[in-house]
């Protein structure tokens, strides 16, 4: 590619695909646009838009799943709440890497964290008839906002960029005092910016969640990917930062897709606090005939959604969780490859006129991980993402992550070879050459 794709060609294609504004396109819509442009131009794009794991799956999981298939587990429905080895090893894994003790009963496998979150949003909005609203701490994973919209659940959000450290507590209380917030959703590190909440910020969230009886839905899809500290040693501090250290009103979501590069089997894990799993909610009993939050989650919501998840994949994930807790699988060391890629790609963007958005966690620079975010001068969301697309670079707009900043999310998982880095560098140079006067 020696010059940008003509704007008219982009506009015509977007019209045909019913995605007229790329700054508002979902991740999957962006992928569809990119695929169509690749066919139209014959050029392979630099794919920075979708977070597909870019590492081989953990072999211990592959071997365990093969063995389970050989035992013919594929002919047997698994328990909806999960098989015993997965629940037991997941509880050990949480204690080993988060430093929080849970019981196996509180661990529930789901069809990816996506299904886990979908059903948590639904149940969270039904716990108390006075509390029906989800508060998102943004920027965040766009699909989670979409889930609330699909379910018809009211939601509110604010961009954390201006509300770090001591400003976070008063901002949260503005919402909690309304009396309608059922749950808040936050991730650490987060998608799209790799922002990590500090322990003091998590303490603030946890203490206020207890005070106002709000549930914290903690998305740990990228757990242990804050490579600024060594989180690789099971049962030894430092541990993965978590709100579970400061409140019992938490539910964690973990993803085999990112932690173990086991995305194709679609298996995630929901971990309730023991107190929350066993808590009785009269409104749940009135609606569904059972009042305990954990029982209702499994036997009402998961039952009607999918009746559980893949039997053989549960054996795979159980083996990986167990090996990690035993210290025989150093999954954190394998994940550090994403940090290496991020350092390279950040340098390519900044060298070619871009700047990092969400560049600090209070008093220290943002870590290098699965994602980061960039802007280009004062160029708006729509122009940045469209002009990058014209130069063969596929991203998603921060607008879709409910950010108040203008820029795009960059995912580094699909870049691994020197040739891919060189091609990206050439395309960013072309972008800067053609659009520098638009900054």
N, C-alpha and C positions, 0 to 999 in steps of 0.2 A: 504494500500500500504506500503510494508516494504522495497522495494528496487526500484530503477528507472526502468522504462520500457527499454528493450534492444534497443540500438541504431538501430540495423538492423530492428526491428519491426517498428520503427518510419520511417526509410528510405523507407521501402517497402510501408507503408501506404501513405507517401507523393508522391511517384511515382504513385500510383494508382489514387490519387486525383489530380494529375497534379499540385502539390504545393511543388516543390522540395526544395525550400529555404524558410523556415518559416520567416526569417528576412524580406522577401519581400512580404509576404502574406498579402492580405487585411484582414480587420476585419472579414468579412463574410467567407473568406477562412479559417481563424484561427478557427472560430466557427465550420465549417464543419469538420476540422481535429480533434478538441476536441470531437465532437459528435461521430465520428468514433472510437476514442480511448476509449471513455466511453463504447461503445458497445463491443469493443474487450476485454477490461480488466474487465468489470463489476464494475468499480470504478467511482464514481461521482467526477468529477474534481472540483477544486477551480476556479471558473470563474471570472477572472479579466480582460477579454479581450474586453467585449462589454458593452457599457454604457446604459443598459436598466434601466429605473427608478426603484428604489427599495423601493418606498413608495406607499401607496394607493393613488388613484386619489382624487382630492379635491371634496368633496361631493356636494358642491354648483354647480359645473359643471355637475356632474352626474344628479342631480335633474333637472337642467335647460334643459339638453339635452332630458331627458325623457319627460318633459313637451312639448318641441318642437316637438318631435315625435308624441305625443298624439294630437298635433294640425295639424298633417299630413304635416309638412314642407318637409318631405322626398319625396313628390310627386311634389315639386316645385323646379325649378332651382334657386339657389341663384344668386344675382348679382355677376358678376365676380370680381368686386372691393370690395365685402364684404357687409354684412348686416349692417344697420345703428347702431344697438346697439353695435356690435363689434367695429366698427370704432370709435364711440364716447367714449366707455369705454377704448379702447386701447390708445387713445390720452390722456385721463385723467391718465391712468396708467403710461405712459411715463413721464408726468409732475410730477406725484407723486413720482416716484422712480428713475428717471434719472435726474429730474430737468430741462428738456428741453421741451419747448412748441412746439407742432405740431398741425396741424388741422386734423380733422377726415378724410378729403379727402386724406391725405397723408398716411393713414394706409391701407394695403392690405393683406388679409389672403392668405396663400399659403398652398400647400400640404406638410406641414412640412417646417422647415428651409432649408431642402435639396432642395426642388423645388424653394424656394425663392432665394437661392444662385445661383442655376443653371441658372435661368433666369437673375439674376443681372450680372453674369459673361458674359452672352451672350450679354445683352444690353450694358453693360459697354464697351465691345470691339467694339461696332458699333457706338459709339457717335461721334467719330472723326476719319476720315480715316488715320490720322497720328499716332493715338494712338490705338494700338491693343493688348497691353501686360498687364497681371495682375501680380502684385508684391505680393508675399506671405511673410508675416512676420512669420517665422517658429521658433520652431516646431509648427505644426498646425494639424487640422483635416484632416486625409489622404484623405477622400472622396472629399474634395474640390479641391485638386490637381487633383484627378481623373476626376472630372467634367470638368476642363479646358482641360484635355487631350482628353476626349470624344468629347468635342465641337471643338477641334482643335485650341484652343486659345493659343497663345504663353504666356509663363509665366516665371518669374524669381523669385528667393527667396534667402533669407539669414537667417542664424541661429542667433537669437537675443542674444544668450548666451554671446557673446563677445561685444555686441553693446547696452548696457544699458546706461541710463543717458545721459551725454554729448556726448557720442560716437554715439548716434542714429541719430542725425541730419545730420552730415557729411556723414554717410553711406547712408541715404535715398537720399540725394542730388546726390550721385554718380549715382543712378538709375534715378531720376527725370530729371537730366540734359540731359539724352539721348533723351528725347522728345517723347518716345514711350510708356510710362506708362499711361494706361487709368485709372486704379484703383488699390488700395492696399487692401488686406484682412487681418484683424487682429481680435483677440478675446480677451476678458478681463472679467473674468479669462479665460485662454486658455485651450484647449484640445491639448496636453496631460499633461501639466506640472503644471497647476493651477497657471501659471505666471500671474501677474497683472501689467499692465502698470501704472506707477505713473502719477499724474496729469501733471507734467512737461514733461514727455515723450509724453503724449497725446496732450499737447499744441504744442510740437515740430511737431508731426505728422499733427495736424490740420493746423498749420500755413504754413507748407510746402505744404500741399495739396491745400490750397488756392493760394499760390504763384505760383505753377506749374499747377494749374487747374487739379488736380487728385482727383478722388472720393475715399473716404474711405468706404469700406464695413465692417461694424462693427458687428461681430457675437457675440450676447449676449445670446447664448444658456444657459450660466451658470451665468446669471446676479444675483446680490445680493448674490453670494456664496463666497465673500471674507469676511469670518466670523471674521476677525481681527477687524472689526468695525461693529457697529449696523446700518444696512441699512433697518431696518424693518418698520420705521415710515413714512407713506405717507406724502408728501408735507413738509417734514422736512429734513434738511441736517443732516448727510452726505448723499449724493446721490451716486448711482452707477456711478463709473468712466466712462467717455465717451468722445470720440473725438467730439461729438456734442456740447460740451461746448466751442469749439475753432475754429470751421469752419462750414460753411453751406454746404460744399461738403461731406455730409455723408448720408449713408443709414444704418439703424439698422436692424438686423434680430433677432427675439425673438422666443423662442420655448416653446410651451405649454407642450411638452414632459418632459422637465427638470424642468421648473418653477412650473408647476402644476401637474406633474406626469401623464400627459394626453397623453401618447405616442401613444396609440393604435388608436386614431382618426386622427393622421397625420395632425396636424394643426399648422402652424407657422404664424408669422406676420412679414411683411416687413414694415418698417417705413421710408419714405423719409423725408428729410428736406423740408419744404415748398418751399424754393428757388429752390431746385433741382427738386422737383416734377413738378413745373411750368416752368422750364427752357426749352427754345426752342433750339433744336439741328438741324440745317439744314440737316445734314447727315441722321438723323433719318427720317426726312420728305422726303428726296430723296429716301430712301430705302423702307419706309413703308407707306408713305402718311400722317403721323402725326408726329409732331415735339416735342411735350411736352414729357418729359421723363416719367412722371407718367402715362399719357394716353397711351403711347406706351407700357409701361411695362404691363399694364392691358389688353389693347384691342388688342395688337399684340401677345406678348409672352405668357401671361397666357391663352389667348383665345385658341391659337392653342395647348398649352401644356395640359390643363385639363379643360378649361372653368370654372374655379373656384374650390372651395373645399367644403367639406361636409356642407350642410345647417344646420343640427342639431348640428354638432360639433361647428359651429360658435356661436350658442346660448350658448353652454356650456362655451366656452372660454370667450364670452362676459360677462357672469355672474361672472366668476372667476376674470377677470380683474376689473370689477366694484366693487366686494366685496373687493378686495385688495386695490383699490384706496379709498374706503370708510373706510378702517381700520377694517372691520369685518372679513377679512380673512388674518391671519398672515402667509403668505406662506413662509416667510424667516425663521420663527421659525421652521416650519416643515422641511425645507431644511437643517437646522443645524445638523440633524441626520447624514448627509454625513460627516460633519466635525468630529463628534465623531468616526465614523467608520475609517476615514482616520488616526486619531491619533493612534488608535489601530493597524491598519495594518502597518503603518510606523514603529512602534516600533517592530513589528514582523520581518519585513525585516531587519532593522538595527541590531537587536539582532543576526540575523543569517548571518552576514557578508556582507550585501548589504550596499550601500550608496545612499543617495538621490542626484539625478542630478537636475539641475535647482533649487537649494536649497534656493536661496535668491531673493528677489525683491530689488535689490540695497542694502540698508543698513538694511533690516529687513528680518527675515526668511520667507520662503514661507508659505502661508496660508494652512490650512487643508480643503480640499474640495472633489469634485467628483473624481478627478484624482491626481496622482503624478507619478514621474518617478524614477526608480532605476537602478543602475549599480552594477556590481560585479567585483571589482578589475579592471583588464585590459581585462577581457573576452569580446569578440566581440558580436555584436548584434545576429548573427546567433547562437552562442553557448549558450548565455544566454537564449534566447527564447526556443531553442530546449531542453536544459537540464532542464529548468523549466517544459516544457511539459512532459518530461520523469518522472518527480516527481509529476505529477498530478496537475500542476498549469498552467493555460492558460492565456497568456498575448499577447500583440502585440509589435513588435519591433519599436524602435524610428526611425529606418531607414525609415519606411513607413510614418512617420510624418515629413520627410525631416530634421531631426535633424542631426547635425554633431557629436553628442555624442553617445557612445555605451551604450545601456540599453534597458529597456522596459517600457511601460506605464502600470500603475496599476489603474484599476477602482474599486472603493469600493462599488458600488451600489448593487451588488449581494450578499454581505456578511452582515448578520444581527444578526445571533445567536451565542451564545458562542461556540456551537459545531463547527460551520463553522470556527470561528477564531482558535479554537484548532487544527482542521484538517490542516488548512493552516500553523500554526506554526510547526506542525510535518513534513510537507512536505518541508518547508524551512530549517528545521534542517537537513533533509535527503539530500537536495541539498548541503548544506554547508559541510556536512560530506563527500559526494562523490566527490565534485568538488573543494574543498578548495585548492588543489594543482594546480589548473588551473588558479588561480587568477593572 
